[in-house]
Amino acid sequence: MRAVIFGASGLLGRSVMRAFGDMTVTGTGFSRTAGALVAVDATSADAIARLLGRERPDVVVNCVGERRPAVWAGSPDQARAGNVDAARLIAAGARRCGARLVHISSDYVFDGMAPPYRPDSLPNPLNAYGRWKLLAEHAVRAACPDAAILRLPVLYGPVRFAAETNLTEIARQVGAPVELDDVCVRYPTHADEAAEVCRRLAVALLQGQRAGSVAHWSAEQGLTKYQMGLLIARRFGLPADHVRAGDADAASGDRPVDCRLDCQDLPVALGPLRRRLFDIEFPPVVEPWLTPAGPVPGQRKDPS
Ligand SMILES: NC(=O)c1ccc[n+]([C@@H]2O[C@H](COP(=O)([O-])OP(=O)(O)OC[C@H]3O[C@@H](n4cnc5c(N)ncnc54)[C@H](OP(=O)(O)O)[C@@H]3O)[C@@H](O)[C@H]2O)c1
């Protein structure tokens, strides 16, 4: 079996490359193309067609996306292109070369007001990123009707820089006084777990097993950023009173409060799927990014 993974230099794409290790796999990057990754601009139909024509994959996975809020705000056209145009062009390319497609989407297509969300629940995104992910889903369905669309919640896993995930960004901050949102609930899911689900979905598609056009996968444990901060502080002996509960994400009005995904359908279609426990998985992921504890404001250290 031959696979092409678009967006293989990113957090999820790196895990997907490992998960598809039993296939002949080609990964693409854009700005990061170290090692064997092929540089492909996923907003170029020609570049996609050249790669797919050369590799002739049985399955394509699209992990391309632009999910940095700074880029949504500063370069919305670029962010939209990375999320929507790339999805449409990759889907059209996959269909043209006869490959099955797994397209990655997000729980941010929902408004977070009525969880849990089933694959057929009505999307209602609150922010630009969610709207682009929903537009991408529509574009994928139009260009490649038998594609599988896999919606995922916030991911964590081994990162190359702290800001690559919310979790490692929180780990970087908890050594000093910090206020973290305690309203919006997230379901941090290990990228390797999501990648394994992606592989099982791809194999099911290749075997002609019907797995539904939209699928959900998520860890079960819901946590606010504040709760994640406390877990990190307690696990690594950092002062827990550095971490204060706030409501910045909820108050912004554009972050869904609780997008819990109903994931019952996938194990029925694919068989049992391994769920990783956050409490066990997070320490080695965050440990390299912890910063030493600073003084707690308002707490004077009396000279002895
Ligand atoms: N991370 C999460 O918490 C999360 C949660 C739910 C869903 N998702 C979705 O899952 C997918 C993967 O997310 P991720 O976290 O792995 O993202 P990521 O780490 O930011 O990686 C994004 C990937 O897209 C590539 N890319 C961006 N613009 C491109 C372009 N114009 N042409 C070609 N490649 C381009 C990047 O390449 P370079 O880096 O080489 O430029 C990188 O490989 C995205 O669709 C995202 O929306 C992510």
The ligand as a Gaussian input file, in Angstrom:
#p B3LYP/6-31G(d) Opt

LIG

0 1
 N       -3.302000      20.581000      16.781000
 C       -4.546000      20.527000      17.204000
 O       -4.819000      20.741000      18.397000
 C       -5.637000      20.178000      16.231000
 C       -6.910000      19.879000      16.746000
 C       -7.943000      19.537000      15.863000
 C       -7.701000      19.517000      14.494000
 N       -6.476000      19.854000      14.022000
 C       -6.270000      19.815000      12.571000
 O       -5.356000      18.782000      12.286000
 C       -4.567000      19.137000      11.145000
 C       -3.092000      19.048000      11.538000
 O       -2.882000      19.945000      12.621000
 P       -1.439000      20.091000      13.286000
 O       -1.666000      20.418000      14.696000
 O       -0.561000      18.948000      12.944000
 O       -0.945000      21.404000      12.540000
 P        0.548000      21.956000      12.452000
 O        1.428000      21.316000      13.447000
 O        0.414000      23.444000      12.474000
 O        0.998000      21.482000      10.999000
 C        0.389000      22.026000       9.870000
 C        0.964000      21.382000       8.645000
 O        0.415000      22.034000       7.492000
 C        1.490000      22.390000       6.639000
 N        1.089000      23.545000       5.823000
 C        0.609000      24.733000       6.239000
 N        0.365000      25.533000       5.163000
 C        0.706000      24.798000       4.070000
 C        0.703000      25.044000       2.674000
 N        0.291000      26.218000       2.138000
 N        1.115000      24.063000       1.837000
 C        1.524000      22.885000       2.331000
 N        1.570000      22.576000       3.631000
 C        1.162000      23.543000       4.489000
 C        2.632000      22.685000       7.559000
 O        3.842000      22.644000       6.854000
 P        5.187000      23.420000       7.392000
 O        5.092000      23.454000       8.875000
 O        6.295000      22.592000       6.847000
 O        5.113000      24.795000       6.807000
 C        2.482000      21.524000       8.544000
 O        3.005000      20.344000       7.995000
 C       -5.042000      20.538000      10.734000
 O       -6.039000      20.416000       9.777000
 C       -5.654000      21.096000      12.018000
 O       -6.624000      22.068000      11.735000
 C       -5.434000      20.152000      14.859000

